[in-house]
Amino acid sequence: MNMRLIEEWPPAGRVSKAESLPVIGASRRGLGPLTGYWHDHSVDTSPKSTSEGWVLPFVKALFRPRQGVADAHQPQNPPEVLSKPSTIDRLTYAIGDIHGRYDLFALAIEYIRHDARALNERPRIVLLGDYIDRGPDSAQVLSAIIDLRAQDWCDTEVLLGNHELFMIKFALDTQSGAPWLNYGGLSTLASYGITPPADRNDPDAWQALQDELLVKIPRAHLQLLSHAHIYFIAGDYLFVHGGVAPGVPVEEQTVDTLLWIREAFLKSPRASEYVVVHGHSAKATADNHRWRIGVDTGAYATGVLSVMRLNGPERRLIQAKLSGVITPP
C-alpha cells in the first residue's frame, strides 16, 4: 500500500470526487451493511492480507488489526494463576467514550496531568474510542486529541470506536448517511458547521453532504483516525473499544467483533487471557471486575466521563464531572 497517500489525503481545499476517493486495485466494491461489512467483503483483516478491494487508503490502514504492544505479547500472569494481581508496565489512564464532551475530556486530562506529576511519573493515556457523535463538540474533541498527542508530558494511544467507523463509512458510501445521522452523526456534522439535508430521500443531497464533509473535516482529523489502533496491549491488559469474542485469540478477532460486541463478551466470566479494558457498553457506574474493566458511563447524557488509572497492580477509578473530578472509593 502507498503510505504516502495516507499522509497526503485529502488534498488541501475542495477536491474532485476522483481525487478524494483514490482507488486501490482495479475494481470498486460496495462495503455492504455496517455490521459485518468488513469481514464479509473484499479486504481480509488478517495481518497477512494481500487483498486489495476498493477503499480509501487511510481506511485500509485502519482495518489492519494492528496492535500497540508495550512489552511482551503474552500476559505476565499465566491464565491459570487466578490469585495473582494483574499488572501493567507503567502508569496508565484509560478513558471511556467521550462522545463530543470536550468539556469533560478537558477536565479529565487536566486532572491526569496533575495526578501523574504528583506521582512523579510520565503517564500513558489510552483513549478507548467513540470520540464523536451525540455530544456537542466532536470536532473539538478530535482536535484536542491531536494536541494531546503532541504534548511531551505523556504518551497517548488512540483506539478506534464504532462511531468513528460510521463517519468513515459515510465518507465512502452516501447510502450509509441516514443510519449515521440517526446514530448521533447530526451533532458531529454540526460541530464541523455542516447542515444535514432537508430532503433525506434526495440522493443528490446526500452526495452534496458527503462532498461538504470531505472538504470541511480537517486533514489532521482523518490522519488521526488513520493512525489509530484497533486494540492495544500492555502487561496483563488488553485495551479495546467494544470487547472480544470469548475464547478467541485477540489476533484472530474480527474488527467488527472488537468494536461492536456486547452481550457475549459482557456475560462471559472470562473472555480473554488478558484483563480487557473497554468502553462501548454504557452503564451508570463503571465496571471493575477481575477480568474486565468497563469505563463507558454515557458521558454525553450523564455528564460523567470515567477514567481507570492502572499503576502496577493498583486500579483507581476517576470520574470527570462539570462540578469537578472525583475519585470514588
C-alpha positions as CSV (number, residue, x, y, z in Angstrom):
1,M,0.0,0.0,0.0
2,N,1.2,3.5,-0.8
3,M,1.6,5.0,2.7
4,R,2.3,8.4,1.1
5,L,-1.3,8.6,0.1
6,I,-2.3,8.3,3.7
7,E,-0.1,11.2,4.8
8,E,-1.3,13.4,2.0
9,W,-5.0,12.6,1.8
10,P,-7.2,14.6,1.5
11,P,-5.6,17.4,-0.6
12,A,-6.0,20.9,0.8
13,G,-9.1,22.8,-0.4
14,R,-12.0,21.4,-2.4
15,V,-11.1,18.3,-4.4
16,S,-12.8,16.4,-7.1
17,K,-14.5,13.0,-6.4
18,A,-11.7,11.2,-8.2
19,E,-9.1,13.0,-6.1
20,S,-10.9,12.5,-2.8
21,L,-11.5,8.8,-3.3
22,P,-8.4,7.2,-4.8
23,V,-8.9,3.6,-5.8
24,I,-6.6,0.8,-4.9
25,G,-6.7,-2.1,-7.4
26,A,-8.9,-2.4,-10.5
27,S,-12.4,-2.8,-9.1
28,R,-14.8,-0.9,-6.9
29,R,-16.8,-2.9,-4.4
30,G,-19.7,-1.8,-2.1
31,L,-18.9,-2.1,1.5
32,G,-22.2,-3.8,2.4
33,P,-24.1,-3.5,5.7
34,L,-22.2,-1.8,8.5
35,T,-22.4,-4.9,10.8
36,G,-20.2,-7.5,9.2
37,Y,-19.3,-5.3,6.2
38,W,-15.5,-5.6,6.5
39,H,-15.4,-9.3,7.4
40,D,-17.7,-10.2,4.6
41,H,-16.2,-8.2,1.8
42,S,-13.1,-7.7,-0.2
43,V,-10.4,-6.9,2.4
44,D,-9.2,-9.7,4.7
45,T,-8.4,-8.2,8.1
46,S,-5.7,-10.7,9.0
47,P,-2.1,-9.5,9.2
48,K,-1.2,-11.5,6.1
49,S,-3.9,-9.9,3.9
50,T,-2.9,-9.3,0.3
51,S,-6.5,-8.5,-0.9
52,E,-6.8,-5.0,-2.4
53,G,-10.5,-4.2,-2.9
54,W,-11.6,-0.6,-3.2
55,V,-11.3,1.6,-0.2
56,L,-9.7,4.9,0.8
57,P,-6.0,4.4,1.7
58,F,-6.5,5.8,5.2
59,V,-9.4,3.5,5.7
60,K,-7.5,0.4,4.6
61,A,-4.8,1.4,7.1
62,L,-7.4,1.5,9.8
63,F,-8.6,-2.0,9.3
64,R,-5.3,-3.8,9.6
65,P,-5.7,-5.3,13.1
66,R,-2.6,-3.5,14.3
67,Q,-1.8,-3.7,18.0
68,G,0.3,-1.5,20.1
69,V,2.4,-3.6,22.4
70,A,4.2,-2.1,25.4
71,D,6.0,-5.2,26.4
72,A,5.8,-9.0,25.6
73,H,2.7,-10.1,23.7
74,Q,1.9,-12.8,26.3
75,P,0.4,-11.7,29.5
76,Q,2.7,-11.6,32.5
77,N,0.3,-13.7,34.6
78,P,-0.4,-17.3,33.3
79,P,-4.1,-17.8,32.8
80,E,-4.3,-20.5,35.5
81,V,-2.9,-18.2,38.2
82,L,-6.1,-16.5,39.2
83,S,-5.0,-15.1,42.6
84,K,-2.0,-13.1,41.3
85,P,-2.9,-9.4,40.7
86,S,-2.9,-8.1,37.2
87,T,0.0,-5.7,36.5
88,I,0.9,-3.2,33.9
89,D,4.3,-1.9,32.8
90,R,3.8,1.8,33.7
91,L,1.3,4.3,34.9
92,T,-1.7,4.2,32.5
93,Y,-5.0,6.0,32.3
94,A,-7.8,4.5,30.2
95,I,-10.5,7.0,29.2
96,G,-14.0,5.8,28.2
97,D,-16.3,7.0,25.5
98,I,-16.1,10.8,25.2
99,H,-18.9,11.3,22.5
100,G,-18.3,15.0,21.9
101,R,-18.0,16.1,25.5
102,Y,-14.9,18.2,25.2
103,D,-15.7,19.9,28.5
104,L,-15.4,16.7,30.4
105,F,-12.4,15.5,28.4
106,A,-10.5,18.7,29.2
107,L,-11.2,18.3,32.9
108,A,-10.1,14.6,32.8
109,I,-6.8,15.4,31.0
110,E,-6.0,18.3,33.4
111,Y,-6.6,16.0,36.4
112,I,-4.4,13.3,34.9
113,R,-1.6,15.8,34.3
114,H,-1.6,16.9,37.9
115,D,-2.1,13.3,39.2
116,A,0.8,11.9,37.2
117,R,3.0,14.8,38.3
118,A,2.2,14.1,41.9
119,L,3.3,10.5,41.3
120,N,6.4,11.8,39.5
121,E,5.8,9.6,36.5
122,R,5.3,10.1,32.8
123,P,1.9,8.5,32.1
124,R,0.4,6.6,29.2
125,I,-3.1,7.7,28.2
126,V,-5.3,5.2,26.3
127,L,-8.3,6.6,24.6
128,L,-10.9,3.8,24.0
129,G,-12.8,5.2,21.0
130,D,-16.1,6.9,20.3
131,Y,-14.8,10.5,20.4
132,I,-17.6,11.8,18.1
133,D,-21.4,11.8,17.8
134,R,-24.2,12.6,20.3
135,G,-22.3,15.2,22.3
136,P,-21.9,18.8,21.1
137,D,-18.2,19.1,20.4
138,S,-17.0,16.2,18.3
139,A,-14.6,18.2,16.1
140,Q,-13.1,20.0,19.1
141,V,-12.5,16.6,20.8
142,L,-10.6,15.3,17.8
143,S,-8.5,18.5,17.8
144,A,-7.8,18.1,21.5
145,I,-6.7,14.5,21.0
146,I,-4.3,15.7,18.3
147,D,-2.9,18.4,20.7
148,L,-2.6,15.8,23.5
149,R,-0.5,13.5,21.3
150,A,1.9,16.4,20.7
151,Q,2.4,17.0,24.4
152,D,5.7,15.9,26.0
153,W,4.4,15.1,29.5
154,C,2.5,11.9,28.4
155,D,2.2,9.2,25.7
156,T,-1.2,8.8,24.1
157,E,-2.6,5.7,22.5
158,V,-5.7,6.3,20.3
159,L,-8.1,3.4,19.6
160,L,-11.0,3.4,17.2
161,G,-14.6,3.2,18.2
162,N,-17.6,2.1,16.1
163,H,-18.9,5.7,15.9
164,E,-15.7,6.7,14.1
165,L,-16.4,3.9,11.6
166,F,-19.9,5.3,11.0
167,M,-18.4,8.6,9.9
168,I,-15.7,6.8,7.8
169,K,-18.4,4.7,6.1
170,F,-20.4,7.7,5.1
171,A,-17.2,9.2,3.6
172,L,-17.2,6.1,1.4
173,D,-20.8,5.5,0.8
174,T,-23.7,8.0,0.8
175,Q,-26.2,5.3,1.4
176,S,-24.9,5.0,5.0
177,G,-25.7,8.6,5.7
178,A,-29.1,8.1,7.2
179,P,-28.1,5.4,9.6
180,W,-25.1,7.5,10.8
181,L,-27.2,10.6,11.4
182,N,-29.8,8.6,13.3
183,Y,-27.0,7.2,15.4
184,G,-25.6,10.5,16.6
185,G,-24.0,11.9,13.5
186,L,-26.1,15.1,13.4
187,S,-24.1,16.5,16.2
188,T,-20.8,15.7,14.5
189,L,-21.9,17.4,11.3
190,A,-22.9,20.5,13.4
191,S,-19.5,20.6,15.0
192,Y,-18.0,21.0,11.6
193,G,-20.5,23.7,10.6
194,I,-22.5,21.3,8.3
195,T,-26.3,21.2,8.0
196,P,-27.9,17.9,7.2
197,P,-30.0,17.6,4.0
198,A,-33.6,18.8,4.3
199,D,-34.8,16.0,2.0
200,R,-33.3,12.7,3.1
201,N,-34.9,11.0,0.1
202,D,-32.8,13.0,-2.4
203,P,-29.6,11.1,-3.4
204,D,-28.1,14.4,-4.7
205,A,-28.5,15.9,-1.3
206,W,-26.6,13.1,0.3
207,Q,-23.9,13.4,-2.3
208,A,-23.6,17.1,-1.6
209,L,-23.4,16.4,2.1
210,Q,-20.6,13.8,1.6
211,D,-18.7,16.3,-0.5
212,E,-19.0,19.0,2.1
213,L,-17.8,16.7,4.9
214,L,-14.7,15.7,2.9
215,V,-13.9,19.4,2.4
216,K,-14.7,20.7,5.9
217,I,-13.2,17.9,8.0
218,P,-9.5,18.8,8.7
219,R,-6.9,16.6,7.1
220,A,-5.4,16.1,10.6
221,H,-8.6,14.6,11.9
222,L,-8.5,11.9,9.2
223,Q,-4.8,11.3,9.7
224,L,-5.5,10.8,13.4
225,L,-8.0,8.1,12.7
226,S,-5.8,6.5,10.0
227,H,-3.0,6.0,12.6
228,A,-5.3,4.7,15.4
229,H,-5.1,1.2,16.7
230,I,-7.9,-1.4,16.9
231,Y,-6.5,-2.6,20.2
232,F,-3.6,-2.1,22.5
233,I,-1.8,-4.5,24.8
234,A,0.3,-3.6,27.8
235,G,1.3,-6.0,30.6
236,D,-1.7,-8.1,31.5
237,Y,-4.2,-5.7,29.9
238,L,-5.9,-5.6,26.6
239,F,-7.5,-2.2,25.7
240,V,-10.2,-2.2,23.0
241,H,-13.4,-0.3,22.3
242,G,-16.0,-3.0,22.3
243,G,-14.6,-6.2,23.7
244,V,-13.6,-9.6,22.5
245,A,-15.3,-12.9,21.5
246,P,-14.8,-15.3,24.4
247,G,-12.1,-17.8,23.9
248,V,-10.8,-16.4,20.6
249,P,-7.1,-15.2,20.5
250,V,-7.0,-11.5,20.0
251,E,-5.1,-11.7,16.7
252,E,-7.9,-13.9,15.3
253,Q,-10.7,-11.5,16.3
254,T,-12.5,-9.6,13.5
255,V,-12.6,-5.8,13.5
256,D,-16.4,-6.0,13.8
257,T,-16.2,-8.0,17.0
258,L,-13.6,-5.8,18.6
259,L,-15.6,-2.7,18.0
260,W,-19.2,-3.9,18.3
261,I,-19.5,-6.9,20.6
262,R,-21.7,-6.6,23.7
263,E,-23.7,-9.4,25.3
264,A,-21.5,-12.5,24.6
265,F,-18.5,-10.5,25.9
266,L,-20.2,-8.9,28.9
267,K,-21.8,-12.2,30.0
268,S,-18.6,-14.2,29.9
269,P,-16.9,-14.7,33.2
270,R,-13.6,-14.5,31.4
271,A,-13.5,-13.7,27.7
272,S,-9.7,-13.4,27.3
273,E,-6.4,-14.3,28.7
274,Y,-5.9,-10.6,29.3
275,V,-7.9,-8.2,31.5
276,V,-10.0,-6.4,29.0
277,V,-10.4,-2.7,29.4
278,H,-13.2,-1.4,27.2
279,G,-15.9,1.2,26.5
280,H,-18.9,0.9,24.2
281,S,-21.4,-0.5,26.6
282,A,-22.6,2.4,28.7
283,K,-23.6,1.8,32.3
284,A,-24.5,4.1,35.2
285,T,-21.4,3.0,37.0
286,A,-18.0,1.8,35.7
287,D,-17.4,-2.0,35.9
288,N,-14.3,-3.1,37.7
289,H,-14.2,-6.9,37.6
290,R,-11.2,-9.3,37.9
291,W,-11.0,-9.9,34.1
292,R,-13.0,-7.0,32.7
293,I,-13.0,-3.2,33.2
294,G,-15.7,-1.1,31.5
295,V,-15.4,2.6,31.6
296,D,-18.2,3.9,29.4
297,T,-20.6,5.8,31.7
298,G,-22.5,7.6,29.0
299,A,-20.7,10.9,29.3
300,Y,-22.8,12.6,26.6
301,A,-26.0,12.0,28.6
302,T,-24.9,11.6,32.2
303,G,-22.2,14.2,32.3
304,V,-19.8,11.7,33.8
305,L,-16.6,10.7,31.9
306,S,-14.9,7.8,33.6
307,V,-11.2,7.0,33.6
308,M,-9.4,4.0,35.1
309,R,-5.9,4.6,36.5
310,L,-3.7,1.5,36.4
311,N,-0.4,1.5,38.2
312,G,1.3,-1.8,38.8
313,P,-1.4,-3.9,40.5
314,E,-3.4,-0.9,41.6
315,R,-6.7,0.2,39.9
316,R,-8.3,3.5,40.7
317,L,-11.5,5.0,39.2
318,I,-11.5,8.7,38.3
319,Q,-14.7,10.5,37.2
320,A,-14.8,13.9,35.5
321,K,-17.9,16.0,36.0
322,L,-18.6,19.6,35.5
323,S,-18.8,20.0,39.2
324,G,-15.2,18.7,39.4
325,V,-13.2,15.5,39.3
326,I,-13.8,12.8,41.9
327,T,-12.2,9.5,42.8
328,P,-14.9,7.3,44.2
329,P,-13.9,4.8,46.9
